[in-house]
Amino acid sequence: MNADWKATFTATFGAPASAVSARIWTEVYGDEYPAELDTYSFVTRTDLHRIAEEARLEPGRRLADLGCGRGGPGLWVAARTYATLTGIDIAETALASARRRAEALPLSDVEATDFRVGTFADTGLDDASSEAVMSVDALLFAPDKALACAEFARILVPGGRLVVTTWDFDGQPQNRPPQVADHRPLLESAGFDVLSYEETPDWRARQQRTMELSLERVEDLAAESGEDPSRLRASLEQALRNQDLMTRRVLMVASRR
Ligand SMILES: C[S@@+](CC[C@H](N)C(=O)[O-])C[C@H]1O[C@@H](n2cnc3c(N)ncnc32)[C@H](O)[C@@H]1O
């Protein structure tokens, strides 16, 4: 059965960020967990610094964040690089939260932001409208990775940078869209030169520990979200099994030819 990711993420982001999960991420990631950004991913401070550096943005240039969630990572990178930001996500509830986050920032932090509904296959952005595109732990939800790579290429200017964290898989995880073993051939076919394709530090042990602690605290998580504890347990157990099929969490950097 194909999951309805729009409905799933709309429900997730319709609720406040989970305090139980935030405590787990803090326990596992320590200072590397960017608690102030309300992330819904495994992004670390080290990843964020790499993304800002590799985006090679000059002040006033345009950054797009695809699968932006509550907007924290994109706003952090835009503030650091003085770029303008467009965040794209399938979940309107995530975008509403991202807009509130942007409005709460001091005016000087990010000059201009826009958060819009769109998908990896159809962002709604104009051709060559971004100098950089980023995406954090979201590309695995794109049903067609080749189409997503073509869309990255379409919205970037020639020479524009793509910086993405996602996972390569050996096999097809259950209840997830189709995955790939290596994103490099797709990027190259779509018109990119792949500049770097690196595993992020200690990713497997950290993810494993995060899931184990979530399972230990499933009752607290369920009480917080109002979900049925046994359904939540089943989906966490599924996520743990899916993790065995992950061969790497990769931070990829590519340049649009
Ligand atoms: C694991 S969350 C990561 C969110 C955010 N990047 C972060 O680091 O907090 C994955 C995000 O991808 C979004 N998403 C899922 N499928 C998508 C699609 N086909 N197109 C665009 N975004 C999608 C979800 O709504 C969710 O916000």
The ligand as an ORCA input file, in Angstrom:
! r2SCAN-3c Opt
* xyz 0 1
  C      11.953     14.370      7.348
  S      11.098     15.839      6.916
  C      12.426     17.037      6.797
  C      11.938     18.464      6.970
  C      13.018     19.525      7.010
  N      13.841     19.488      5.823
  C      13.870     19.410      8.258
  O      15.065     19.117      8.144
  O      13.338     19.646      9.345
  C      10.668     15.545      5.209
  C       9.905     16.682      4.568
  O       9.662     16.395      3.203
  C       8.356     16.829      2.866
  N       7.936     16.068      1.674
  C       7.534     14.772      1.616
  N       7.257     14.429      0.348
  C       7.526     15.507     -0.415
  C       7.441     15.772     -1.821
  N       7.058     14.825     -2.696
  N       7.786     17.002     -2.258
  C       8.198     17.968     -1.383
  N       8.296     17.775     -0.054
  C       7.964     16.562      0.424
  C       7.551     16.555      4.114
  O       6.335     17.250      4.180
  C       8.553     16.949      5.197
  O       8.453     18.314      5.512
*
